[in-house]
């Protein structure tokens, strides 16, 4: 099977299955810097990237935005001086889908 960062997001519909604990155990090691958090009962993948200044942070934010548009899957982005926090989850299913792990892996390539 291809690496996560080589895969393309599939269209996700309401009712699509969330990843199972077994799938998470296989997918998570492929994006080791990402954390799984639970906010409002929803599992999400999150990572904070550090930068030397705001300009680098905003440039990275724009790269993530372009990737999100290209793949049709959009994260929550928090851009601050010297850091950007990216959070992936699938809104339609209120949790994690394989797409979120694919996008986390692709986001790591933008550094």
C-alpha positions as CSV (number, residue, x, y, z in Angstrom):
1,X,0.0,0.0,0.0
2,X,1.2,3.5,-0.8
3,X,2.4,5.8,1.9
4,X,-0.3,8.1,3.4
5,X,1.3,11.2,1.8
6,X,0.9,9.6,-1.6
7,X,-2.8,8.9,-1.3
8,X,-5.7,11.2,-2.3
9,X,-8.7,12.0,-0.1
10,X,-11.9,10.3,-1.0
11,X,-15.2,12.1,-1.0
12,X,-16.7,11.5,2.5
13,X,-20.4,11.4,3.0
14,X,-22.5,11.7,6.2
15,X,-22.6,8.2,7.6
16,X,-19.2,7.2,6.4
17,X,-17.4,5.1,9.0
18,X,-14.9,6.6,11.4
19,X,-11.6,4.9,11.6
20,X,-11.5,2.1,14.2
21,X,-9.1,1.8,17.1
22,X,-7.3,-0.9,15.1
23,X,-7.0,1.4,12.1
24,X,-5.7,4.2,14.3
25,X,-3.1,1.8,15.7
26,X,-1.9,1.3,12.1
27,X,-2.2,4.8,10.8
28,X,-1.0,6.9,13.8
29,X,2.7,5.7,13.6
30,X,2.8,7.0,10.0
31,X,2.2,10.6,11.4
32,X,4.1,10.3,14.7
33,X,4.3,14.1,15.5
34,X,0.5,14.4,15.4
35,X,-1.6,14.0,18.6
36,X,-5.1,12.6,18.8
37,X,-7.2,14.9,21.0
38,X,-10.9,14.8,21.9
39,X,-12.7,18.1,21.8
40,X,-16.5,18.2,22.5
41,X,-16.5,14.5,22.2
42,X,-14.9,14.5,18.7
43,X,-11.6,12.8,18.0
44,X,-9.2,15.1,16.0
45,X,-5.6,15.1,14.8
46,X,-3.6,18.1,15.8
47,X,0.0,19.4,15.5
48,X,1.7,22.7,16.2
49,X,4.5,23.7,13.8
50,X,7.1,26.2,14.9
51,X,8.6,29.0,12.8
52,X,11.1,31.8,13.2
53,X,8.6,34.6,12.7
54,X,5.0,35.5,11.6
55,X,5.9,35.7,7.9
56,X,7.0,32.1,7.9
57,X,3.9,31.0,9.8
58,X,1.6,32.8,7.5
59,X,3.4,31.3,4.4
60,X,2.9,27.8,5.8
61,X,-0.8,28.6,6.6
62,X,-1.2,29.5,2.9
63,X,0.4,26.3,1.8
64,X,-1.9,24.3,4.0
65,X,-4.9,26.2,2.6
66,X,-3.8,25.5,-1.0
67,X,-3.4,21.8,-0.1
68,X,-6.8,21.7,1.5
69,X,-8.5,23.2,-1.5
70,X,-6.7,20.8,-3.8
71,X,-7.8,17.8,-1.8
72,X,-11.3,19.1,-0.9
73,X,-10.7,18.5,2.8
74,X,-10.3,21.5,5.2
75,X,-8.6,21.8,8.6
76,X,-8.9,24.2,11.5
77,X,-5.9,26.5,11.3
78,X,-4.6,28.8,14.1
79,X,-1.8,31.1,12.9
80,X,0.2,32.9,15.6
81,X,3.6,34.6,15.8
82,X,6.1,31.8,15.2
83,X,3.6,28.9,15.1
84,X,0.7,27.3,13.3
85,X,-1.6,24.7,14.8
86,X,-3.3,22.5,12.3
87,X,-6.2,20.3,13.3
88,X,-7.8,17.7,11.0
89,X,-11.1,15.8,11.5
90,X,-14.0,15.0,9.3
91,X,-16.9,17.3,10.1
92,X,-19.5,15.2,8.3
93,X,-18.9,12.2,10.5
94,X,-17.9,14.1,13.7
95,X,-14.6,12.2,14.0
96,X,-11.6,10.8,12.3
97,X,-11.6,9.3,8.9
98,X,-8.6,7.9,6.9
99,X,-8.6,11.2,5.0
100,X,-7.5,13.0,8.1
101,X,-4.4,10.9,8.4
102,X,-3.7,11.3,4.7
103,X,-3.9,15.1,5.1
104,X,-1.7,15.1,8.2
105,X,1.0,13.2,6.3
106,X,0.6,15.6,3.3
107,X,0.8,18.6,5.7
108,X,4.1,17.3,7.1
109,X,5.6,17.5,3.6
110,X,4.9,21.3,3.4
111,X,7.7,22.1,5.9
